[in-house]
Amino acid sequence: MRDLRELLEGKTDLFEALLEAKKTKERAFGKFIETCAILNAKSGRCASDCKFCAQSKFHTTGAPDYPLLPGEELLSRAREAAKRGIDRFSFVTSGISLSKKEFQRLLQTISRLREELPGLKLCASLGQLDRESLEALKEAGLDRYHHNLECAASFYPRICTRQSWKDRYLTALRVKEVGLSLCCGGLFGLGEGPEHVLEFAATLKDLSPDSVPVNFLHPIPGTPLEGASYLTPQKALAILCVLRFELPEAAIRVCGGREYNLRDLQALALLPANALMVGNYLTTSGRNIEADKQMIEDLGYESNLK
C-alpha cells in the first residue's frame, strides 16, 4: 500500500506514482478524456468571504459584476460548447444562492436546452439549494449539480467564515438524495498541509461524488491570498495522484489554475485525471481549446473536442 502522506511530502518517486495512477485511471475510464466548460452566468457581489475568491463583496479585485445573463446569451454559449464537441456545459452563478426569479429563468433555459441539444450534458453550480429546487432542476433536464466543499473541514475556518462547511456538505448530500449526479471537489494551494489533503480526500471518498473537480489556487490581486505561493507542479501532481488512489472510479477533473500551477508539466495531469475543464474559468482565463485537444492527442488519449 502506497504511503500517501509521503507522496504529498515528496518523499517517494512522483513519476512512479503517476504511472500507477495512470493504470488505475485507465482501468476505469480507458483512454477517453471527458471535457467540460463553464459559463460565469452571474458574477460578483457574493456575500461570502472566501479568502481566495475574486467575487466576494469583501474583496476589491476588479472582477466582473453583473446580474444573471439574458436567456439568449445563456443559450448561445451552450450551443457554442456543443459545436466544439465539449461533453458537459455548466451554468455557474455567484452568491450563496439565486433569487426565486433568477432560478425560474434558469430552469426555463435548461429545459429548452435539454430539448434542443440532447447530446450536451447540462450541469449547474448555483450555490446552496433545498431539495425542492434540486428536484426542479432534475425535472428540467439537468444531469449534474456542482457544489464544492473547497477543503478539509478542519482547515475550512481559515478560509471562510460566512458560509459553513457543514452547509456545503449537506447540500452535496441533497444532490445525491434527489438522484442528480454530484460534482464535488475543491481548491488546493490555500496553505493546507498534507494532513488536510488526506482528510479532504477521505471525506470525498466517503461522499463518493461522480466527479471531483480539482482546482489549484491562482492568486488574485485584492484577495487575502493574493501573495500565496504554496504549490509547485510536483505538489499539484501528487495531489491528483492521491485523489485518484482514494477515488479510483470517480472522474478526477482538472480545472482552474492548471495552467498557472502545472506550467510545463500540465500534460502529466492527465495521467491520474480523466476529465478536463476547457476554455475560460470564472474570473481567470484558460487557454484555447485547440491546445488542449492537441495535448490530449499527444498523450495518446481521445476526446470529443472538435
C-alpha positions in Angstrom: 0.0 0.0 0.0 1.5 3.3 -1.1 2.1 5.9 1.7 0.0 8.8 0.5 1.4 11.2 3.1 5.0 10.5 1.9 3.8 11.1 -1.6 2.5 14.5 -0.7 5.7 15.3 1.2 7.8 14.5 -1.8 9.5 11.5 -0.1 8.5 8.9 -2.7 9.0 8.8 -6.5 6.4 11.0 -8.1 6.8 9.5 -11.6 6.2 6.0 -10.2 3.1 7.3 -8.6 1.9 8.9 -11.8 2.3 5.7 -13.7 0.4 3.8 -11.0 -2.3 6.4 -11.1 -2.5 6.2 -14.9 -3.1 2.4 -14.7 -5.8 2.9 -12.1 -7.5 5.6 -14.2 -7.4 3.6 -17.4 -8.9 0.5 -15.7 -12.0 2.6 -15.1 -12.0 5.0 -18.0 -9.8 3.7 -20.7 -8.2 6.4 -22.9 -11.1 8.8 -23.1 -10.8 12.3 -21.6 -14.2 13.9 -20.8 -14.3 17.7 -21.3 -16.5 20.3 -19.7 -16.9 24.1 -19.9 -18.4 26.6 -17.6 -20.2 30.0 -18.0 -20.0 32.7 -15.4 -23.7 33.3 -15.7 -23.9 35.7 -12.8 -20.8 37.4 -11.4 -19.7 39.4 -8.3 -21.2 40.7 -5.0 -21.1 37.3 -3.2 -22.0 37.6 0.4 -19.5 35.0 1.5 -15.9 35.9 2.4 -13.8 33.0 0.9 -10.2 34.3 1.0 -9.4 33.0 -2.5 -12.4 34.4 -4.3 -12.4 37.4 -6.6 -16.2 37.6 -6.5 -16.6 38.2 -2.8 -18.1 41.6 -1.9 -15.5 41.9 0.8 -12.6 42.0 -1.6 -11.6 44.7 -4.1 -10.4 42.8 -7.2 -12.0 44.4 -10.3 -13.7 41.1 -11.1 -16.8 41.4 -13.4 -20.0 42.3 -11.6 -23.3 41.6 -13.4 -26.7 40.0 -12.8 -27.9 36.7 -14.4 -27.2 36.9 -18.1 -30.1 37.1 -20.6 -31.6 33.8 -21.6 -30.5 34.1 -25.2 -26.9 34.6 -24.2 -27.0 31.5 -22.0 -28.4 29.5 -24.9 -25.8 30.8 -27.3 -22.9 29.9 -25.1 -24.2 26.4 -24.6 -24.7 26.0 -28.4 -21.1 27.1 -28.9 -19.9 24.5 -26.5 -21.9 21.7 -28.2 -20.4 22.7 -31.6 -16.9 22.3 -30.2 -17.6 18.8 -29.0 -17.5 19.6 -25.3 -19.2 16.9 -23.3 -20.6 19.0 -20.4 -21.6 22.6 -20.0 -22.3 24.2 -16.7 -24.0 27.5 -15.6 -22.2 28.9 -12.6 -23.6 31.8 -10.6 -22.0 33.8 -7.8 -23.5 34.1 -4.3 -24.7 31.6 -1.8 -28.0 31.1 -3.7 -30.1 32.6 -6.5 -33.3 34.6 -6.1 -36.6 32.8 -7.0 -37.0 34.8 -10.2 -33.4 34.1 -11.3 -33.9 30.4 -10.6 -37.0 30.2 -12.6 -35.3 31.9 -15.6 -32.5 29.4 -15.4 -34.9 26.5 -15.2 -36.5 27.6 -18.4 -33.2 27.8 -20.1 -32.2 24.3 -19.0 -35.5 22.9 -20.2 -35.1 24.5 -23.6 -31.5 23.3 -24.0 -32.4 19.8 -23.0 -34.8 19.6 -26.0 -32.5 21.4 -28.4 -29.2 19.8 -27.5 -29.9 16.3 -26.2 -26.3 15.3 -26.6 -24.9 18.0 -24.4 -24.9 17.1 -20.7 -26.0 20.0 -18.6 -24.6 21.0 -15.2 -25.2 23.8 -12.8 -23.4 25.4 -9.8 -25.9 27.7 -8.2 -24.9 27.6 -4.5 -26.9 26.1 -1.6 -30.2 24.7 -2.8 -33.0 22.9 -0.9 -34.4 19.6 -2.0 -37.4 21.1 -3.9 -35.1 23.3 -6.0 -32.8 20.4 -6.8 -35.7 18.3 -7.9 -36.9 21.1 -10.1 -33.5 21.2 -11.8 -33.6 17.4 -12.4 -37.1 17.6 -13.8 -36.0 20.4 -16.2 -33.3 18.2 -17.6 -30.2 18.9 -15.5 -27.8 16.0 -15.4 -25.3 17.0 -12.7 -25.1 19.6 -9.9 -21.8 21.0 -8.7 -21.1 22.1 -5.2 -17.6 22.2 -3.8 -16.6 21.6 -0.2 -13.4 23.6 -1.1 -11.1 21.9 1.5 -10.9 19.7 4.6 -13.4 20.6 7.3 -10.6 21.2 9.8 -8.9 23.7 7.5 -12.1 25.5 6.3 -12.4 28.1 9.1 -9.1 29.6 7.9 -10.6 30.2 4.5 -14.3 31.1 5.0 -16.4 32.4 8.0 -19.7 33.4 6.5 -20.7 30.1 4.9 -20.3 26.9 6.9 -18.6 23.7 5.7 -21.5 21.7 7.1 -24.0 23.6 4.9 -21.8 22.8 1.9 -21.7 19.1 2.8 -25.5 18.9 3.4 -26.1 20.5 0.0 -23.9 17.8 -1.6 -25.8 15.1 0.2 -29.2 16.5 -1.0 -27.9 16.4 -4.6 -27.4 12.7 -4.3 -30.7 12.2 -2.5 -32.7 13.6 -5.3 -30.9 11.5 -7.9 -28.7 14.1 -9.6 -25.1 13.3 -10.4 -22.8 15.0 -7.9 -19.7 17.0 -8.9 -17.9 17.9 -5.7 -14.3 18.8 -5.0 -12.3 21.8 -4.1 -9.3 24.1 -4.3 -5.7 23.3 -3.4 -2.8 25.6 -2.6 -4.6 27.5 0.2 -1.9 26.8 2.7 -3.2 23.4 3.7 -0.8 20.7 4.8 -0.6 17.0 3.8 -2.8 16.1 6.7 -5.6 18.4 5.3 -5.3 17.0 1.8 -5.6 13.4 3.2 -8.6 14.4 5.4 -10.3 16.0 2.4 -9.6 13.0 0.2 -11.1 10.7 2.8 -14.2 12.9 3.1 -14.7 12.9 -0.7 -14.2 9.1 -0.7 -16.9 8.8 1.8 -19.2 11.2 -0.1 -18.5 9.3 -3.4 -19.2 12.0 -5.9 -19.3 11.1 -9.6 -17.0 13.9 -10.5 -14.2 15.6 -8.4 -13.2 19.0 -9.8 -9.6 19.8 -8.8 -8.7 23.5 -8.7 -5.3 24.9 -7.9 -5.1 28.4 -6.5 -4.4 31.2 -9.0 -3.8 34.1 -6.6 -6.0 37.1 -7.4 -4.8 40.6 -6.5 -7.1 42.1 -3.9 -7.9 38.9 -2.2 -6.3 37.9 1.2 -4.4 35.1 -0.7 -3.0 37.4 -3.4 0.6 36.6 -2.4 0.1 32.9 -1.7 2.7 30.6 -3.3 2.2 27.1 -1.7 2.1 24.9 -4.8 4.7 23.5 -7.1 3.9 21.5 -10.2 5.1 18.4 -8.4 2.9 19.0 -5.4 -0.1 19.6 -7.7 0.5 16.3 -9.5 0.9 14.5 -6.2 -2.5 15.8 -5.1 -4.0 14.5 -8.3 -2.4 11.1 -7.7 -3.8 10.9 -4.1 -7.3 11.7 -5.3 -7.1 9.0 -8.0 -5.9 6.4 -5.5 -8.6 7.3 -3.0 -11.4 7.6 -5.6 -10.4 5.1 -8.3 -13.8 5.2 -10.1 -14.6 8.9 -9.8 -14.0 11.4 -12.6 -11.0 13.3 -11.5 -11.4 16.6 -13.3 -8.5 19.1 -13.7 -10.0 22.6 -13.6 -9.0 26.2 -12.7 -5.4 27.1 -12.0 -3.9 24.2 -14.0 -2.0 26.5 -16.4 -0.7 28.7 -13.6 0.4 25.9 -11.3 1.4 23.0 -13.5 3.2 25.0 -16.1 5.2 22.8 -18.5 4.1 19.7 -16.6 0.4 20.3 -17.4 0.1 17.2 -19.7 1.1 14.9 -16.9 -2.1 15.8 -15.0 -4.0 13.7 -17.5 -2.2 10.6 -16.2 -4.2 10.5 -12.9 -7.1 12.6 -14.2 -9.6 11.5 -16.8 -11.5 14.8 -17.2 -10.6 18.4 -18.2 -12.2 21.7 -17.9 -11.6 23.7 -21.1 -11.9 27.3 -22.0 -12.1 30.1 -19.5 -12.8 29.9 -15.8 -14.9 32.1 -13.6 -12.6 35.1 -13.3 -9.3 33.9 -14.9 -8.5 32.9 -18.5 -7.8 29.4 -19.6 -6.1 28.5 -22.9 -7.5 27.9 -26.3 -9.4 24.6 -26.9 -7.1 23.7 -29.8 -4.1 23.5 -27.5 -6.0 21.2 -25.1 -7.2 19.0 -27.9 -3.6 18.7 -29.1 -2.4 17.9 -25.6 -4.9 15.1 -25.2 -4.0 13.6 -28.6 -0.2 13.9 -27.9 -0.7 11.7 -24.9 -2.4 9.0 -27.0 -5.8 9.8 -25.5 -9.1 10.6 -27.1 -11.8 13.2 -26.7 -14.8 14.6 -28.5 -13.3 18.0 -29.0 -13.5 19.5 -32.5 
